[in-house]
Amino acid sequence: MHNLDLYPFEIRLLTPAEGSGFLISYPDFSECISDGETFAEAIANGRDALAATIATLEAKGFQVPAPDYVGTLFQ
């Protein structure tokens, strides 16, 4: 079981042309992105996407990367 809270994320505002709201991504997983109309919704949707990404990697026998939170904290 992986602690989703340890994985750093990036969140940004989406422009009106992009549909507005917020985009969330996880640097440790280039394929894991999500969005939401509010900041809180983007966080919740991002956690769901992260859990699904990790589950898929495990189901396919791929290694799940360890969180790179140390690099994020000390940059």
N, C-alpha and C positions, 0 to 999 in steps of 0.2 A: 504494500500500500504506500502510495506516495503522498507526501504532505503538500497539497496544492498551494498552501500559503507561502512556501519557500521559493516558489518560482517567481522571478521578477516579471513585471509587465510594463508595457508602455501604453499610454492612452492619449488620444488627441481628439480635438473637435473635428467633426466632418463639416465641410463647407456645404452651403445649400445645394450646389451642383452635385455634390456627392450624396445628398439625401439628408443632411443634417444629423445631429446626434453625436455619438462618440464611437470611436474605433479603438479596440483593444487588441494588442498583439503580445506575444511572448517570445522574447529574443532566443530562448533556448529551443523553441520549436517554430521554425520559419513557416510551417504550414498551418499554424494555429492562430486564427484571427476571429474576431467576432465584433458585434456592435450593439448599440442600444440607443433608445431615444434619450435616456438620462444617463448620468455618470453611474448611478447605482445599477441600472439595468445593464449597462455595458459590462460592469464588473461581474454581475451574476451570470450573464451570458458567456463571458470570457471563461469563468470557472467551469461552466458546463462544457465549453469547447475544449478546454485543457484536459478535463477528465476524459472526454471522448477520445482525444488525440492520444493520451497515454494508454487508454484501454485498447485502442487500435494497434498501437505499436507493440504492446505486449501480446495481443492475440496473433499478430503476424510473426512473433519471435524476434522482433527488433529490440535493441537496447534502448532503454529510456534514459536520456541524458540527466545527469545530476543537476540540480539548480545552480546557476552561476551567480548566486546572490553575493558571494564574497567579492567578485570582480565589480559588481554593480555598486556595492557599498563603499569601495575604496578607490573609485576612479576620480 
